[in-house]
Amino acid sequence: MATSQPFEIEFDVRFYETDGLGHVGNTVHVGWFEAAREPLFRLFSPTLDLSTWPLILASYKVDFLAQIYYGKPVVVKTWVGRLGGSSFDVYQEIWQSGVHCATGNTTMVHFNYQSQKAEAIPDNIRERMLDHLREA
C-alpha cells in the first residue's frame, strides 16, 4: 500500500547539538520531533494560541537507528500513525544524507484543559488528518 503525504521539515544541525562523541546528542531528536509536529498542531489550532490549546502529549518513544552528525541538515518526516476517537499517534522519521537515522512515535490526545478530559477529535480536523495517515 502507498503511504500518504508526510509533512516534511528540514533542520540544520547546530554545533551545540553535538556531544563529546561528535554526533548529535539523543535529547535533540525529541526537540526536532516536537518542532516538526507543528503542522499537525495547526490543524487543531491554526494560530497556535496557547490560551485555547487543545492537545496534550500522552507518551513518546524514540528509536535510534544511525548516528547524526554536524555539518549536514536533517529532514523530519511526519505522518499520522493512528487515528482514534480522541487520540492519535504521530509517526516520525529523521533522515540525514539519505540515511534513516531515527524513528519516533508520539501519542497525542485532543484535550479540554478546563474540564481536564479528553474530547473527540472534530470531524473537520479528522478529515484533514486522513491526508497524512501513514498506511501500513
VMD Tcl script that draws the C-alpha trace (Angstrom):
set ca {
  {0.00 0.00 0.00}
  {1.16 3.53 -0.70}
  {1.87 5.89 2.15}
  {0.05 9.24 2.18}
  {1.90 12.53 2.08}
  {4.02 13.30 5.17}
  {4.72 16.76 6.47}
  {8.43 17.45 5.96}
  {10.70 19.97 7.61}
  {14.47 20.44 7.36}
  {16.68 21.44 10.28}
  {20.31 22.49 10.21}
  {22.32 20.55 12.76}
  {23.79 23.13 15.10}
  {27.25 22.68 16.60}
  {25.98 22.78 20.19}
  {23.65 19.84 19.45}
  {26.66 17.54 19.15}
  {28.20 15.75 22.09}
  {31.70 14.67 23.08}
  {31.49 11.73 20.68}
  {30.95 14.04 17.70}
  {27.37 13.08 16.97}
  {24.03 14.66 17.82}
  {23.00 14.00 21.42}
  {19.95 11.80 21.95}
  {17.83 14.53 23.56}
  {17.97 16.66 20.40}
  {15.84 14.17 18.45}
  {12.88 14.77 20.77}
  {13.09 18.53 20.16}
  {13.21 18.10 16.40}
  {10.25 15.73 16.53}
  {8.22 18.22 18.57}
  {9.04 21.13 16.27}
  {8.15 19.01 13.24}
  {4.69 18.28 14.71}
  {3.74 21.95 14.27}
  {1.80 21.37 11.01}
  {-0.37 18.84 12.86}
  {-0.77 21.26 15.77}
  {-2.01 23.87 13.29}
  {-4.84 21.57 12.20}
  {-6.18 21.88 15.75}
  {-5.08 25.47 16.46}
  {-4.20 27.44 13.31}
  {-2.68 30.34 15.29}
  {-1.02 28.09 17.90}
  {-2.80 30.14 20.60}
  {-1.74 28.58 23.90}
  {-4.73 30.06 25.75}
  {-7.01 27.71 23.80}
  {-4.55 24.86 23.27}
  {-6.45 21.60 22.57}
  {-3.75 18.91 22.77}
  {-1.79 17.08 25.42}
  {1.12 14.69 24.97}
  {0.47 11.25 26.45}
  {3.66 9.38 25.53}
  {6.60 9.23 23.18}
  {9.20 6.72 22.10}
  {12.34 7.20 20.03}
  {14.34 4.50 18.27}
  {17.89 5.46 17.30}
  {18.90 3.78 14.05}
  {22.03 5.65 12.96}
  {24.21 8.48 14.24}
  {23.55 12.04 13.10}
  {26.48 14.41 12.58}
  {27.13 18.13 12.45}
  {27.52 19.80 9.06}
  {24.62 18.30 7.10}
  {20.93 19.09 7.53}
  {18.34 16.58 8.67}
  {14.82 16.09 7.33}
  {11.99 15.11 9.65}
  {9.02 13.38 8.03}
  {5.76 13.36 9.98}
  {2.63 11.28 9.48}
  {-0.46 10.47 11.48}
  {0.28 6.90 12.52}
  {-3.05 6.01 14.12}
  {-6.27 7.95 14.38}
  {-8.56 7.14 17.29}
  {-11.64 8.81 18.73}
  {-9.88 11.37 20.93}
  {-6.24 10.40 20.49}
  {-3.82 9.87 17.67}
  {-0.28 8.66 17.17}
  {2.28 10.71 15.30}
  {4.85 8.61 13.45}
  {8.06 10.44 12.53}
  {11.39 9.72 10.88}
  {14.67 11.64 10.87}
  {16.83 11.37 7.76}
  {20.33 12.70 7.08}
  {22.09 12.32 3.72}
  {19.65 9.62 2.62}
  {20.10 7.59 5.82}
  {17.11 6.84 8.07}
  {18.59 7.82 11.45}
  {15.70 7.73 13.94}
  {12.04 6.90 14.32}
  {9.65 8.48 16.79}
  {6.13 7.62 17.86}
  {4.13 10.10 19.95}
  {0.61 9.72 21.31}
  {-1.37 12.97 21.45}
  {-4.82 13.48 22.96}
  {-7.43 16.06 21.98}
  {-7.88 17.54 25.44}
  {-10.07 20.09 27.19}
  {-7.95 21.75 29.87}
  {-10.97 23.32 31.58}
  {-12.78 20.02 32.13}
  {-9.49 18.06 32.32}
  {-10.93 15.44 29.96}
  {-10.25 14.05 26.53}
  {-12.66 15.09 23.79}
  {-13.46 13.57 20.40}
  {-11.38 14.86 17.52}
  {-13.70 17.10 15.45}
  {-14.74 15.63 12.09}
  {-13.33 18.54 10.06}
  {-9.89 18.06 11.65}
  {-10.10 14.26 11.34}
  {-10.73 14.62 7.58}
  {-7.61 16.76 7.16}
  {-5.56 14.32 9.26}
  {-6.53 11.47 6.92}
  {-4.48 13.17 4.17}
  {-1.40 12.43 6.26}
  {-2.29 8.98 7.60}
  {0.61 6.56 7.27}
  {-0.74 3.35 5.83}
  {0.72 0.05 6.93}
}
mol new
graphics top color blue
foreach p $ca { graphics top sphere $p radius 0.5 }
foreach p [lrange $ca 0 end-1] q [lrange $ca 1 end] { graphics top cylinder $p $q radius 0.2 }
display resetview
